[in-house]
Amino acid sequence: MSQASVEVSEPETSTAPPRALRIEAMIFVGLIIVLAIGVLVGASTIREPLGSTNTLGARVVPYAVGALLLISAITVLIQQLRGRFGEPDGGEDVDLEASTSWMTTVIVLISFASLIVTIPWFGWPIGVAVVFAGSAIALGARRWWVAVLVGIAMGVVTQVAFGTLLGLSLPPTGTLTSWIGL
């Protein structure tokens, strides 16, 4: 009598997400496409004063954001139509036992509220430096002076990019720093 080996086959598991998740993903991408088209249409209605050809203008950023949003959404849609979906997250990476740090929340809120005072008195670059440094320190920056330096750099870069190149009215100085003469 010979022994026959019996192979037990496990049921094949599909790597494709369930139909409901595929439909949700398609709906989300469709909404992003509609949003991108809305941004592009809205950007075309922005009025710019005559003779403002020396600067990039107010339409540049909305056009760039809308175009990138549309290209990204169409790329994701094509991938989804080919059957490529991302893996769903297993769950939140949050410690449910930890309590809210209200002191951190208050410091970040005060940092943002400080713009009301710092922009008129000190100007945009210093205002941005205060917001960034205050928030970074409250959220656990190890070296406070690096947070301050990065904040100053961000303030100067945004002042040059948006105030000078795009022509937006960001005050480089304020009441207390008007002696700088920018």
C-alpha positions in Angstrom: 0.0 0.0 0.0 1.5 3.3 -1.0 1.0 6.5 0.8 -0.3 9.3 -1.3 0.7 12.8 -0.2 -2.2 15.1 0.0 -1.5 18.7 -0.7 -3.7 21.2 1.1 -4.0 24.4 -0.9 -4.7 27.6 0.9 -7.3 29.9 -0.6 -5.6 32.5 -2.7 -5.8 36.0 -1.3 -6.2 38.9 -3.6 -3.9 41.8 -3.2 -6.5 44.2 -4.8 -8.5 46.3 -2.3 -12.2 45.6 -1.9 -14.5 47.1 -4.4 -15.8 49.7 -1.9 -12.2 51.0 -1.3 -11.6 51.2 -5.0 -14.8 53.2 -5.6 -13.8 55.6 -2.7 -10.4 56.1 -4.2 -11.8 56.8 -7.7 -14.3 59.3 -6.2 -11.5 61.1 -4.3 -9.4 61.4 -7.4 -12.4 62.7 -9.3 -12.9 65.3 -6.6 -9.2 66.4 -6.9 -9.6 66.7 -10.7 -12.7 68.9 -10.2 -10.8 71.0 -7.6 -7.8 71.4 -9.9 -10.1 72.5 -12.8 -11.8 75.0 -10.4 -8.4 76.4 -9.3 -7.4 76.9 -13.0 -10.7 78.5 -13.9 -10.6 80.7 -10.7 -7.0 81.7 -11.5 -8.0 82.9 -14.9 -10.5 85.3 -13.4 -7.9 87.1 -11.2 -7.7 90.7 -12.4 -4.3 92.2 -12.8 -3.8 95.9 -13.3 -2.7 97.1 -16.7 1.0 97.5 -17.1 2.0 95.0 -14.5 4.1 92.9 -16.8 7.3 93.6 -14.9 6.4 91.1 -12.1 5.2 87.6 -12.3 1.7 88.6 -11.2 -1.0 87.1 -9.0 -2.0 84.3 -11.4 1.3 82.5 -11.5 1.0 80.6 -8.2 -2.6 79.5 -8.7 -1.9 78.4 -12.2 1.1 76.4 -11.0 -0.8 74.8 -8.1 -3.8 74.0 -10.3 -1.6 72.5 -13.0 0.4 70.3 -10.6 -2.8 69.2 -8.9 -4.4 68.3 -12.2 -1.3 66.4 -13.5 -1.0 64.5 -10.2 -4.6 63.6 -10.1 -4.6 62.3 -13.7 -1.5 60.3 -13.0 -3.1 58.7 -10.0 -6.3 58.0 -11.9 -4.4 56.3 -14.7 -2.6 54.1 -12.1 -5.9 53.2 -10.5 -7.4 52.3 -13.9 -4.5 50.0 -14.3 -5.3 48.3 -11.0 -2.6 49.9 -8.9 -3.9 51.0 -5.5 -2.0 51.9 -2.4 -2.1 49.8 0.6 -4.5 51.0 3.3 -3.0 52.1 6.6 -3.2 49.6 9.4 -4.2 52.3 11.9 -3.3 55.5 13.4 0.2 55.9 14.8 -1.0 57.7 17.9 -0.5 56.9 21.5 -4.0 56.9 22.9 -2.8 56.9 26.5 -0.9 60.2 26.1 -2.7 63.4 27.1 -2.8 66.7 25.2 0.0 69.1 25.9 -2.0 72.2 26.4 1.1 74.3 27.1 2.5 73.4 23.6 -0.8 74.3 22.0 -1.0 77.6 23.8 2.6 78.5 22.8 1.9 77.7 19.2 -1.3 79.8 19.2 0.5 82.7 20.8 3.2 82.4 18.2 0.7 82.7 15.4 -1.2 85.5 17.2 2.0 87.4 17.6 1.8 88.3 13.9 -0.8 90.9 14.8 1.9 92.8 16.7 5.2 91.8 15.0 4.3 92.6 11.4 3.2 96.3 12.0 6.0 97.0 14.5 8.9 95.0 13.1 8.0 93.9 9.6 7.3 90.6 7.8 10.8 88.9 8.1 10.9 89.4 11.9 7.2 88.4 12.2 7.9 85.1 10.4 11.0 84.5 12.5 9.0 84.8 15.7 6.2 82.5 14.5 8.6 79.8 13.2 11.0 80.0 16.2 8.2 80.0 18.7 6.4 77.1 17.1 9.6 75.1 16.6 10.7 75.6 20.2 7.3 74.7 21.5 7.2 71.5 19.4 10.6 70.4 20.7 13.4 72.0 18.7 16.6 70.9 20.3 18.6 74.1 19.6 16.6 77.3 20.0 19.1 79.4 18.1 18.9 77.2 15.0 15.1 77.6 15.1 15.6 81.4 15.2 18.1 81.4 12.4 15.8 79.2 10.2 12.9 81.5 11.0 14.9 84.6 10.0 16.0 82.9 6.7 12.4 81.9 6.0 11.2 85.5 6.6 13.8 86.9 4.3 13.3 84.4 1.6 9.5 84.8 1.6 9.9 88.6 1.7 12.1 88.5 -1.4 10.0 85.9 -3.2 6.6 87.3 -2.5 7.3 90.9 -1.7 9.8 91.7 -4.4 9.4 89.1 -7.2 5.6 88.8 -7.0 5.0 92.3 -6.0 2.8 91.5 -2.9 2.6 94.1 -0.2 4.6 92.5 2.6 6.1 95.2 4.8 9.9 94.6 5.1 10.1 96.9 8.1 7.7 98.1 10.7 7.2 101.1 13.0 10.1 100.2 15.3 12.4 99.1 12.5 11.8 101.8 9.9 15.3 103.2 10.6 16.6 100.2 8.6 15.5 101.9 5.4 14.4 99.1 3.2 
